[in-house]
Amino acid sequence: MAKALALTSGGLDSILAAKVIMDQGIDVTGICFKSAFFGSDNAEKMAAQIGMPLIVVDFTDEHLAMTKKPKHGYGKNMNPCIDCHAMMLNYAGRIMEEQGYDFMITGEVLNQRPMSQNYKALEIVKEESGYEDKILRPLSALNLPPTKMELEGLVDRNKLYGFSGKTRKPQMELAKKLGIKEYPSPAGGCSLTEPNFAARLKDLYTYDKENADSHDIRLLRVGRHFRITDKAKVISTRNEEEYKALKELITDDMLVFDTAEHKGSTIVLKASKDHDPTDEEIELAASIAARYSKARDEESVLVKYKKPKDAQYNFIKVKPANDSELKSLML
Ligand code: SF4
């Protein structure tokens, strides 16, 4: 029996593509990827729904490095989809060879996304993956030249589809026909496509790209972020849940601020590597801590701060930051 490896993103298209090939009597195993920007939960749920075994690959470091300098640039936000697809297919291709699969399947649909799924982009992805003649796109196959797998009779081209464009209707109809009832919304899953997250990532890559690691990426998801200087950022929390999440991510080099005499939210100052926060940066961070406290309307507020392992607090009196100042710094 022929064996295929199906790239499984966790969305509807990739699972439809896998099921279409499975229904041709081919032995299909899914493969999904985990990185700093997306996890494997949706892929695991979707694979389980069609009874498909799933290989989970964590390629965090390599993927993160790629997002800093994608050869084919970014999409609408910070999503380097062409490079990302090619990287996934290259990884999957190596596993295909090592484990004796005959070919790979993707859920790509021609012209579904203007930048990453037009005809030219699909060709680039294929070429750059290094496994050009081993990639089948069952949902758009009828709009593409026949692949080796179809020409050699491994796959029946008559049972493939010719979907194209942004409309989701044909996929939803096919899902119904194939008994796939639950699937996430098309946008979900990858932080690189989320505008707010992308703005923070863009800031991180503007000021500290070289050192940015997966810890920095996790931090981008917590609280409010303020770029106060080229070398320093402030993060504040809005509620208990965010405070708990931030607490997990505080490192020994950060300065942690709290108002000394009033209730307020915890503020963290994160400086770039090898940069000691200046007096001005400390004062600004303290003024943000004062602004997000019960003393926000006072003229002068006492704020304490220290690094997590310091035995003693430092104290500083500041005027709370005003709203327009905060707005200009907020990411
Ligand atoms: S949306 Fe995210 S996971 Fe999907 S190809 Fe683009 S960058 Fe990669």
Boltz pocket constraint, residues with backbone or C-beta under 6 A from the ligand:
constraints:
  - pocket:
      binder: B
      contacts: [[A, 38], [A, 78], [A, 79], [A, 80], [A, 81], [A, 82], [A, 84], [A, 85], [A, 190], [A, 192], [A, 193]]
      max_distance: 6.0
